[in-house]
Amino acid sequence: MTCNNPTQHAHQAWEKASQLAPPPKPPQLHFFMPAMPSMRLIRALDMCWWHYRRRWLFRRHILPLLDYDDQVLLDIGHRREDILWANKLPLKVDAIHALEARQAPHHAKQEKA
């Protein structure tokens, strides 16, 4: 991911961090096998792993964007304070979704002006 344009590099980093979709729900079985763990446990483990991967992607692709100046971050639609805020969120909270939700009002204000 070597590009000369920092804005393009930042866009690519955001796209890479955002592309991990949540795992599908396990199927509902019509029978119970005693040796099989419960589907709720399987789903909980899947979601824990997914949250861990999303936070890892956030740290790998989004936190390095803080090396750029504020103007480049504004060009891609992010603010330094918001990225730092999302980094301090608990691990159960998806930092990428929280960051997108926090920045949605800022985008709406900019589009009105």
DSSP file with accessible surface (Angstrom, degrees, kcal/mol):
  #  RESIDUE AA STRUCTURE BP1 BP2  ACC     N-H-->O    O-->H-N    N-H-->O    O-->H-N    TCO  KAPPA ALPHA  PHI   PSI    X-CA   Y-CA   Z-CA
    1    1 A M              0   0   92      0, 0.0     2,-0.7     0, 0.0    12,-0.0   0.000 360.0 360.0 360.0  60.1    0.0    0.0    0.0
    2    2 A T        +     0   0  143      2,-0.0     2,-0.3     7,-0.0     0, 0.0  -0.900 360.0 153.4-104.9 112.9    2.5    2.5   -1.1
    3    3 A C        -     0   0   40     -2,-0.7     6,-0.0     1,-0.1     0, 0.0  -0.973  44.0-137.9-134.5 155.3    1.1    5.6   -2.7
    4    4 A N  S    S+     0   0  170     -2,-0.3    -1,-0.1     1,-0.1     3,-0.1   0.767  86.3  78.4 -80.8 -27.4    2.3    9.1   -3.0
    5    5 A N     >  -     0   0   77      1,-0.2     4,-2.2     2,-0.0     5,-0.2  -0.728  64.5-160.3 -88.1 115.0   -1.0   10.8   -2.2
    6    6 A P  H  > S+     0   0   48      0, 0.0     4,-2.4     0, 0.0    -1,-0.2   0.863  91.2  55.0 -65.3 -31.5   -1.8   10.7    1.5
    7    7 A T  H  > S+     0   0   31      2,-0.2     4,-2.3     1,-0.2     5,-0.2   0.937 109.4  46.4 -66.6 -42.7   -5.5   11.2    1.0
    8    8 A Q  H  > S+     0   0   97      1,-0.2     4,-2.3     2,-0.2    -1,-0.2   0.915 112.4  51.1 -65.2 -40.1   -5.7    8.2   -1.3
    9    9 A H  H  X S+     0   0   39     -4,-2.2     4,-2.2     1,-0.2    -1,-0.2   0.913 109.9  49.9 -62.0 -41.5   -3.7    6.2    1.2
   10   10 A A  H  X S+     0   0    0     -4,-2.4     4,-2.2     2,-0.2    -2,-0.2   0.901 109.4  51.1 -66.1 -40.9   -6.0    7.2    4.0
   11   11 A H  H  X S+     0   0   89     -4,-2.3     4,-2.3     1,-0.2    -1,-0.2   0.919 110.5  49.2 -61.3 -43.4   -9.1    6.2    1.9
   12   12 A Q  H  X S+     0   0   71     -4,-2.3     4,-2.3     1,-0.2    -2,-0.2   0.892 109.5  51.9 -64.1 -39.2   -7.6    2.8    1.2
   13   13 A A  H  X S+     0   0    2     -4,-2.2     4,-2.0     2,-0.2    -1,-0.2   0.917 110.2  48.6 -63.3 -42.9   -6.8    2.3    4.9
   14   14 A W  H  X S+     0   0   27     -4,-2.2     4,-1.7     1,-0.2    -2,-0.2   0.919 110.9  50.6 -64.1 -41.7  -10.4    3.1    5.9
   15   15 A E  H  X S+     0   0  121     -4,-2.3     4,-0.7     1,-0.2    -2,-0.2   0.916 110.0  49.7 -63.4 -41.6  -11.7    0.7    3.2
   16   16 A K  H >< S+     0   0   88     -4,-2.3     3,-0.5     1,-0.2    -1,-0.2   0.892 112.1  48.0 -64.7 -38.6   -9.5   -2.1    4.4
   17   17 A A  H 3< S+     0   0    0     -4,-2.0     3,-0.5     1,-0.2    -1,-0.2   0.814 112.8  48.9 -71.7 -28.2  -10.6   -1.6    8.1
   18   18 A S  H 3< S+     0   0   32     -4,-1.7    -1,-0.2     1,-0.2    -2,-0.2   0.537  89.6  81.6 -89.6  -6.1  -14.3   -1.5    7.2
   19   19 A Q    <<  +     0   0  142     -4,-0.7     2,-0.8    -3,-0.5    -1,-0.2   0.581  59.9 102.0 -85.4  -5.4  -14.5   -4.6    5.0
   20   20 A L        -     0   0   46     -3,-0.5    37,-0.0    -4,-0.2    34,-0.0  -0.651  59.9-156.9 -82.7 110.9  -14.8   -7.3    7.7
   21   21 A A        -     0   0   72     -2,-0.8    -2,-0.1     1,-0.1    -3,-0.0  -0.519  25.7 -96.3 -84.6 153.4  -18.5   -8.3    7.9
   22   22 A P        -     0   0   74      0, 0.0    -1,-0.1     0, 0.0    25,-0.1  -0.313  48.7 -95.0 -65.6 154.4  -20.0   -9.9   11.1
   23   23 A P        -     0   0   27      0, 0.0     2,-0.0     0, 0.0    24,-0.0  -0.325  44.6-102.6 -68.5 150.5  -20.2  -13.6   11.1
   24   24 A P        -     0   0  110      0, 0.0    22,-0.0     0, 0.0    -3,-0.0  -0.359  40.5 -98.5 -70.3 155.0  -23.5  -15.2   10.0
   25   25 A K        -     0   0  166      1,-0.1     3,-0.1    -2,-0.0    18,-0.0  -0.467  43.8-106.2 -70.2 143.3  -25.8  -16.5   12.7
   26   26 A P        -     0   0   28      0, 0.0    -1,-0.1     0, 0.0    13,-0.0  -0.350  43.3 -95.7 -67.9 153.0  -25.6  -20.3   13.2
   27   27 A P        -     0   0   91      0, 0.0     2,-0.7     0, 0.0    12,-0.0  -0.313  34.2-111.9 -69.4 152.1  -28.4  -22.4   11.8
   28   28 A Q        -     0   0  166     -3,-0.1     2,-0.3     2,-0.0    -3,-0.0  -0.764  34.7-150.0 -83.3 115.6  -31.3  -23.4   14.1
   29   29 A L        -     0   0   66     -2,-0.7    10,-0.1     1,-0.1    -1,-0.0  -0.647  12.4-147.7 -89.0 146.9  -31.1  -27.1   14.5
   30   30 A H  S    S+     0   0  190     -2,-0.3     2,-0.3     2,-0.0    -1,-0.1   0.356  82.0  45.5 -93.0   3.9  -34.3  -29.2   15.1
   31   31 A F  S    S-     0   0  130      2,-0.0     2,-0.5     0, 0.0    -2,-0.1  -0.929  75.8-128.9-140.8 164.2  -32.5  -31.7   17.2
   32   32 A F        -     0   0  153     -2,-0.3     3,-0.1     6,-0.0     6,-0.0  -0.969  10.3-161.0-120.5 130.0  -30.0  -31.6   20.1
   33   33 A M    >   -     0   0   96     -2,-0.5     3,-1.8     1,-0.1    -2,-0.0  -0.952  14.6-145.3-108.4 122.0  -26.8  -33.5   20.2
   34   34 A P  T 3  S+     0   0  116      0, 0.0    -1,-0.1     0, 0.0     0, 0.0   0.805  97.5  53.6 -59.4 -29.7  -25.4  -33.8   23.8
   35   35 A A  T 3  S+     0   0  103      2,-0.1    -3,-0.0    -3,-0.1     0, 0.0   0.562  93.1  90.0 -82.8  -5.2  -21.8  -33.6   22.7
   36   36 A M  S <  S-     0   0   53     -3,-1.8     3,-0.1     1,-0.0    -3,-0.1  -0.737  79.4-122.1 -95.7 134.8  -22.3  -30.4   20.8
   37   37 A P        -     0   0   67      0, 0.0    -4,-0.1     0, 0.0    -2,-0.1  -0.344  44.2 -85.6 -67.0 160.2  -21.9  -27.0   22.5
   38   38 A S     >  -     0   0   65      1,-0.1     4,-2.0     4,-0.0     5,-0.1  -0.250  29.0-123.8 -67.5 152.1  -24.9  -24.7   22.5
   39   39 A M  H  > S+     0   0   45      1,-0.2     4,-2.6     2,-0.2     5,-0.2   0.813 111.8  59.3 -66.7 -29.5  -25.5  -22.5   19.5
   40   40 A R  H  > S+     0   0  219      2,-0.2     4,-2.6     1,-0.2    -1,-0.2   0.904 105.7  48.5 -64.5 -40.0  -25.5  -19.4   21.8
   41   41 A L  H  > S+     0   0   86      2,-0.2     4,-2.6     1,-0.2     5,-0.2   0.926 111.6  48.9 -65.1 -43.3  -22.0  -20.3   22.9
   42   42 A I  H  X S+     0   0   53     -4,-2.0     4,-2.5     1,-0.2    -2,-0.2   0.933 113.2  47.5 -61.5 -44.0  -20.8  -20.7   19.3
   43   43 A R  H  X S+     0   0   61     -4,-2.6     4,-2.6     2,-0.2    -2,-0.2   0.915 110.9  51.3 -64.0 -41.9  -22.4  -17.4   18.4
   44   44 A A  H  X S+     0   0   49     -4,-2.6     4,-2.4     1,-0.2    -2,-0.2   0.921 111.4  47.3 -63.4 -41.7  -20.9  -15.7   21.4
   45   45 A L  H  X S+     0   0  105     -4,-2.6     4,-2.4     2,-0.2    -1,-0.2   0.908 111.5  51.2 -66.1 -40.4  -17.4  -17.0   20.5
   46   46 A D  H  X S+     0   0   63     -4,-2.5     4,-2.5    -5,-0.2    -2,-0.2   0.924 111.9  46.8 -60.3 -44.9  -17.9  -15.9   16.9
   47   47 A M  H  X S+     0   0   42     -4,-2.6     4,-2.8     2,-0.2     5,-0.2   0.887 110.3  52.5 -68.6 -36.7  -18.8  -12.4   17.9
   48   48 A C  H  X S+     0   0   84     -4,-2.4     4,-2.3    -5,-0.2    -1,-0.2   0.933 112.0  46.3 -61.5 -44.6  -15.9  -12.2   20.4
   49   49 A W  H  X S+     0   0  157     -4,-2.4     4,-2.5     2,-0.2    -2,-0.2   0.911 112.3  50.8 -63.8 -41.0  -13.5  -13.2   17.6
   50   50 A W  H  X S+     0   0   22     -4,-2.5     4,-2.7     2,-0.2    -2,-0.2   0.930 110.2  49.0 -64.2 -43.7  -15.2  -10.7   15.2
   51   51 A H  H  X S+     0   0   49     -4,-2.8     4,-2.3     1,-0.2    -1,-0.2   0.906 111.3  50.5 -62.1 -40.4  -14.9   -7.8   17.7
   52   52 A Y  H  X S+     0   0  134     -4,-2.3     4,-2.4    -5,-0.2    -2,-0.2   0.935 111.8  47.0 -61.8 -45.3  -11.3   -8.7   18.3
   53   53 A R  H  X S+     0   0   78     -4,-2.5     4,-2.8     1,-0.2    -2,-0.2   0.896 111.2  51.4 -65.0 -40.9  -10.6   -8.7   14.5
   54   54 A R  H  X S+     0   0    6     -4,-2.7     4,-2.4     2,-0.2    -1,-0.2   0.916 111.6  46.8 -62.9 -42.4  -12.4   -5.4   14.0
   55   55 A R  H  X S+     0   0    6     -4,-2.3     4,-2.6     2,-0.2     5,-0.2   0.906 111.8  51.8 -66.4 -37.9  -10.4   -3.7   16.8
   56   56 A W  H  X S+     0   0   94     -4,-2.4     4,-2.3     1,-0.2    -2,-0.2   0.935 110.9  47.4 -62.7 -43.9   -7.2   -5.2   15.4
   57   57 A L  H  X>S+     0   0   13     -4,-2.8     4,-2.7     2,-0.2     5,-0.6   0.889 110.7  52.9 -64.0 -38.5   -8.1   -3.8   11.9
   58   58 A F  I  X>S+     0   0    0     -4,-2.4     4,-2.0     1,-0.2     5,-1.7   0.952 112.7  43.4 -60.2 -48.7   -8.9   -0.4   13.5
   59   59 A R  I  <5S+     0   0  124     -4,-2.6    -1,-0.2     1,-0.2    -2,-0.2   0.853 117.6  46.6 -66.8 -34.0   -5.5   -0.3   15.2
   60   60 A R  I  <5S+     0   0  145     -4,-2.3    -2,-0.2    -5,-0.2    -1,-0.2   0.886 129.1  17.7 -76.6 -39.4   -3.7   -1.5   12.1
   61   61 A H  I  <5S+     0   0   20     -4,-2.7    -3,-0.2    -5,-0.2     4,-0.2   0.769 128.2  39.8-106.5 -31.8   -5.3    0.7    9.5
   62   62 A I  I ><<S+     0   0    0     -4,-2.0     3,-1.6    -5,-0.6     4,-0.4   0.898 106.9  56.9 -91.9 -43.6   -7.0    3.7   11.2
   63   63 A L  G > <S+     0   0   38     -5,-1.7     3,-1.9     1,-0.3     4,-0.2   0.878  99.6  60.7 -60.5 -35.6   -4.6    4.7   14.0
   64   64 A P  G >  S+     0   0   54      0, 0.0     3,-1.7     0, 0.0    -1,-0.3   0.746  88.7  74.3 -63.7 -16.0   -1.7    5.2   11.6
   65   65 A L  G X  S+     0   0    1     -3,-1.6     3,-1.7     1,-0.3    -2,-0.2   0.739  78.4  75.1 -65.8 -19.0   -3.9    7.9    9.9
   66   66 A L  G <  S+     0   0   33     -3,-1.9    -1,-0.3    -4,-0.4    -3,-0.1   0.686  80.9  70.7 -66.9 -14.9   -3.0   10.1   13.0
   67   67 A D  G <  S+     0   0  143     -3,-1.7    -1,-0.3    -4,-0.2    -2,-0.2   0.735  87.0  81.4 -70.8 -22.7    0.4   10.5   11.4
   68   68 A Y  S <  S-     0   0   55     -3,-1.7     2,-0.0    -4,-0.2    -3,-0.0  -0.416  92.1 -99.9 -79.6 161.5   -1.2   12.7    8.8
   69   69 A D     >  -     0   0   95     -2,-0.1     4,-1.7     1,-0.1     3,-0.3  -0.235  36.1-101.4 -77.1 169.3   -2.0   16.3    9.3
   70   70 A D  H  > S+     0   0   84      1,-0.2     4,-2.4     2,-0.2     5,-0.2   0.819 118.2  59.5 -63.1 -31.5   -5.5   17.5   10.2
   71   71 A Q  H  > S+     0   0  111      2,-0.2     4,-2.0     1,-0.2    -1,-0.2   0.914 105.2  48.2 -67.0 -40.7   -6.3   18.7    6.6
   72   72 A V  H  > S+     0   0   16     -3,-0.3     4,-1.4     2,-0.2    -1,-0.2   0.922 111.7  50.8 -65.2 -40.8   -5.7   15.3    5.1
   73   73 A L  H  <>S+     0   0    1     -4,-1.7     5,-3.1     1,-0.2     4,-0.4   0.908 110.2  49.2 -63.3 -39.6   -8.0   13.8    7.8
   74   74 A L  H ><5S+     0   0   79     -4,-2.4     3,-0.8     3,-0.2    -1,-0.2   0.858 104.4  60.4 -67.5 -32.6  -10.7   16.3    7.0
   75   75 A D  H 3<5S+     0   0   87     -4,-2.0    -1,-0.2     1,-0.3    -2,-0.2   0.846 109.2  41.7 -63.3 -33.7  -10.3   15.5    3.3
   76   76 A I  T 3<5S-     0   0   17     -4,-1.4    -1,-0.3    -3,-0.3    -2,-0.2   0.443 125.3-103.1 -93.7   1.1  -11.3   11.9    4.0
   77   77 A G  T < 5S+     0   0   16     -3,-0.8     2,-0.3    -4,-0.4    -3,-0.2   0.741  81.1 113.2  91.7  25.7  -14.0   13.0    6.4
   78   78 A H      < -     0   0   11     -5,-3.1     2,-0.4    -6,-0.1    -1,-0.3  -0.887  50.0-145.8-127.4 158.2  -12.4   12.2    9.8
   79   79 A R     >  -     0   0   78     -2,-0.3     4,-1.9     1,-0.1     3,-0.2  -0.949  21.4-127.9-122.0 147.6  -11.2   14.3   12.7
   80   80 A R  H  > S+     0   0   63     -2,-0.4     4,-2.4     1,-0.2     5,-0.2   0.901 109.5  53.8 -59.0 -42.2   -8.3   13.5   15.0
   81   81 A E  H  > S+     0   0  106      1,-0.2     4,-2.3     2,-0.2    -1,-0.2   0.881 107.3  51.5 -62.8 -37.8  -10.3   13.9   18.1
   82   82 A D  H  > S+     0   0    0     -3,-0.2     4,-2.5     2,-0.2    -1,-0.2   0.896 109.3  49.1 -67.9 -39.5  -12.9   11.3   16.9
   83   83 A I  H  X S+     0   0    0     -4,-1.9     4,-1.8     2,-0.2    -2,-0.2   0.927 112.7  47.4 -66.1 -42.4  -10.2    8.7   16.0
   84   84 A L  H  X S+     0   0   75     -4,-2.4     4,-1.0     1,-0.2    -2,-0.2   0.898 111.9  51.3 -65.6 -37.7   -8.6    9.1   19.5
   85   85 A W  H >< S+     0   0   93     -4,-2.3     3,-0.7    -5,-0.2     4,-0.3   0.930 109.3  49.7 -62.9 -44.7  -12.1    8.9   21.1
   86   86 A A  H >< S+     0   0    0     -4,-2.5     3,-1.0     1,-0.2    -1,-0.2   0.835 104.7  58.8 -66.0 -30.1  -12.9    5.7   19.2
   87   87 A N  H 3< S+     0   0   49     -4,-1.8    -1,-0.2     1,-0.2    -2,-0.2   0.802 103.1  53.1 -69.1 -25.7   -9.6    4.2   20.2
   88   88 A K  T << S+     0   0  177     -4,-1.0    -1,-0.2    -3,-0.7    -2,-0.2   0.472  84.3 113.2 -89.4  -0.8  -10.5    4.6   23.9
   89   89 A L  S <  S-     0   0   29     -3,-1.0     6,-0.1    -4,-0.3    -3,-0.0  -0.300  79.6 -92.5 -68.4 154.0  -13.8    2.7   23.6
   90   90 A P    >   -     0   0   84      0, 0.0     3,-1.5     0, 0.0    -1,-0.1  -0.252  36.1-110.8 -62.3 158.6  -14.3   -0.6   25.3
   91   91 A L  T 3  S+     0   0  109      1,-0.3     4,-0.1    -3,-0.1   -36,-0.1   0.772 114.8  63.7 -65.6 -24.9  -13.4   -3.7   23.3
   92   92 A K  T 3  S+     0   0  182      2,-0.1     2,-0.4     3,-0.0    -1,-0.3   0.708  90.7  79.8 -71.8 -18.2  -17.1   -4.8   23.1
   93   93 A V  S <  S-     0   0   57     -3,-1.5     2,-0.8     1,-0.0     3,-0.1  -0.764  88.2-123.3 -92.7 132.2  -17.9   -1.7   21.1
   94   94 A D     >  -     0   0   17     -2,-0.4     4,-2.4     1,-0.2     5,-0.2  -0.644  21.2-161.0 -75.2 110.6  -17.0   -1.7   17.4
   95   95 A A  H  > S+     0   0    0     -2,-0.8     4,-2.4     1,-0.2     5,-0.2   0.850  86.3  53.8 -65.8 -34.3  -14.8    1.3   17.1
   96   96 A I  H  > S+     0   0    0      2,-0.2     4,-2.3     1,-0.2    -1,-0.2   0.949 112.4  43.0 -68.6 -45.3  -15.2    1.6   13.3
   97   97 A H  H  > S+     0   0   98      2,-0.2     4,-2.6     1,-0.2    -2,-0.2   0.903 114.6  51.0 -66.4 -39.6  -19.1    1.7   13.5
   98   98 A A  H  X S+     0   0   19     -4,-2.4     4,-2.4     2,-0.2    -1,-0.2   0.901 110.1  49.8 -63.9 -39.4  -18.9    4.1   16.5
   99   99 A L  H  X S+     0   0    0     -4,-2.4     4,-1.9     2,-0.2    -2,-0.2   0.919 111.4  48.4 -66.2 -41.3  -16.6    6.4   14.6
  100  100 A E  H  X S+     0   0   76     -4,-2.3     4,-1.0     1,-0.2    -2,-0.2   0.914 113.0  48.2 -64.4 -40.9  -18.9    6.3   11.5
  101  101 A A  H  < S+     0   0   67     -4,-2.6     3,-0.3     1,-0.2    -2,-0.2   0.884 111.2  50.2 -67.7 -37.3  -21.9    7.1   13.7
  102  102 A R  H  < S+     0   0   86     -4,-2.4     4,-0.5     1,-0.2    -1,-0.2   0.855 112.9  46.5 -69.7 -31.8  -20.1    9.9   15.5
  103  103 A Q  H  X S+     0   0    5     -4,-1.9     4,-2.0     1,-0.2    -1,-0.2   0.620  89.5  84.7 -87.9 -11.1  -19.1   11.5   12.3
  104  104 A A  H  X S+     0   0   52     -4,-1.0     4,-2.0    -3,-0.3    -1,-0.2   0.923  90.3  49.1 -58.7 -44.1  -22.5   11.2   10.6
  105  105 A P  H  > S+     0   0   70      0, 0.0     4,-2.1     0, 0.0    -1,-0.2   0.889 109.1  53.9 -64.1 -32.8  -23.8   14.5   12.2
  106  106 A H  H  > S+     0   0   45     -4,-0.5     4,-2.0     1,-0.2    -2,-0.2   0.908 108.7  48.4 -66.1 -38.9  -20.6   16.3   11.1
  107  107 A H  H  X S+     0   0   66     -4,-2.0     4,-2.1     1,-0.2    -1,-0.2   0.886 109.7  52.5 -67.7 -37.1  -21.1   15.2    7.4
  108  108 A A  H  X S+     0   0   50     -4,-2.0     4,-1.6     1,-0.2    -2,-0.2   0.906 109.6  48.9 -66.0 -39.7  -24.8   16.3    7.6
  109  109 A K  H  X S+     0   0  145     -4,-2.1     4,-1.5     1,-0.2    -1,-0.2   0.904 111.6  49.4 -65.5 -39.8  -23.7   19.8    8.8
  110  110 A Q  H  < S+     0   0  122     -4,-2.0    -1,-0.2     1,-0.2    -2,-0.2   0.863 109.4  51.5 -68.6 -35.1  -21.1   20.1    6.1
  111  111 A E  H  < S+     0   0  162     -4,-2.1    -1,-0.2     1,-0.2    -2,-0.2   0.826 107.9  52.9 -71.7 -30.3  -23.5   19.1    3.3
  112  112 A K  H  <        0   0  192     -4,-1.6    -1,-0.2    -5,-0.2    -2,-0.2   0.878 360.0 360.0 -68.6 -37.7  -26.0   21.7    4.5
  113  113 A A     <        0   0  120     -4,-1.5    -3,-0.1    -5,-0.1    -4,-0.0   0.117 360.0 360.0 -73.0 360.0  -23.5   24.5    4.3
